[in-house]
Amino acid sequence: MTERYLKNTLSLPSVSDTNPEMLDHFVKFNTEKILFNYPISHYSRDYSIYAGYAGIAFTYFHLHQLNPNLTIAGDKVGLLCTTYLSAALSAVKKTTENHIGFLDSHVGPLALAVVAYYTIENKPHEALNYMNLILDKYHPLAIKEKSNELLYGRAGYIYALKFIQNYCFDNIEIMQRLTDDKIKEIFELIIVEGQKGGVDSDSIEKPPLMWTWHGKEYLGAVHGVAGIIAILLQFKNLAEPYLDELFQTMEWLANVAFENGNYPSSLSKREDHLVQVCHGAPGIVPAFLKIYELYPTRATSSTLLSAAIKSSDLIWERGILKKGLTGLCHNAVGNAYSFLLLYLVTKDEKQLQRALAFGFHASQWEKETEKRHIRVPDRPWSLWEGLAGGVMFWGDLSTVLRDVKANQGLKVAQEKVLGFPCFTDL
């Protein structure tokens, strides 16, 4: 088991002694690394949010939301966003894609184009053109899609639509096209598939809802139950008729946990060896926390919060993965989001200290790679596998720490879009 992670010997930093400018330095320094090592090319086919140019653009879009005046290497982050987005859109034109998830299909860069051209570029006509393209070409694919998970499937598609809604709600033309009925159509297809899957589930105690991906009943954030339900519950009006089923399924999921707070990747593969966002506790914790945030008064919500807190100790122990330090999917920084999000919910200073410890350790990614303590990710500059994930995390961590210091206590006052990127950040 230990071959997957390094023994955690990190100490907990003092919150009061930590300067947010240290984290800002990590953001700028490592963004310059990305700019140098992964420059835009309009001949590339790297379009995706997950591992391509759109993921870099999404990172800069998020930094723009945190601080629109932030300048890196002489350019504002808003300009960096649209520059990398242009390369992603060029790649979309060169490729064929039949999936419809936000993370790893054409829909991701197209949805980001709707939002970025409207909010950053102030070009509502171009934004509407991309909205039309999504609905005319990819919405019919979403209806036919066999997968319901986050990475490729319908949950990822409706994330994209919600992302657009959140940032373009005051654009009449876009909202006239992106109607609630279109979202409801896909939402209810996911529910119907989940109800059928619950009846057919291999679980002894059958959950009300279950979905399969490639024939397996996955449980985690990227391919499984936790990811799908966390997305569904962010559509509060649509979710209302199904709340009992949704919550009962997540309570069932909490009961599937190993004694140490980790989760199997699927019902058919119950080994306790993966502690990463795509499979295991680090991806389930953000889902539980989002549900608690949305529905804090439901009895089951306190159960899910308790399960998330228990998992945090396991993530602290086994979360420094040899696969890499800075990516979101199966690197240490993705795992560290559990601590940051737990802090925002519980105000437990220990969780913020853990997030800081992982963040500082991840800043040493070059040295740790040279020492061969960790491996070089397949896509080392990308959002979900590489350095852009670290940039996103350091930006969020700096924002939280700065708010804590500004309010002279364990409190975050500013209303920023903080959540797990492309998952619970709606």
Buried (B, 14 or more C-beta within 10 A) or exposed (E): EEEBBBEBEBEEBEBEEBEBEBBBBBBBEBBEBBBEEBEBEEEBBBBBBBBBBBBBBBBBBBBBBBBEEBEBEEBBBBBBBBBBBBBBBBBBEEEEBEBBBBBBBBBBBBBBBBBBBBBBBEBBEBBBBBBBBBBEEBBEBBEEBEBBBBBBBBBBBBBBBBBBBEBBEEBEBBBEBBEBEBBBBBBEBBBEBBBBBBEEBEEEEBBBBBBBBEEBBBBBBBBBBBBBBBBBBBBEEBBEEBBEBBBBBBBBBBEBBBEBBBBBBBBEBEEBBBBBBBBBBBBBBBBBBBBBBBBEEBEBBEBBBEBBBBBBEBBBBBBBBBBBBBBBBBBBBBBBBBBBBBBBBBBBBBBBBBBBBBBBBBBBBEEBBEEEBBBEBEBBBBBBBBBBBBBBBBBBBBBBBBBBBEEEEEEBEEEBBBBBBBBBBB
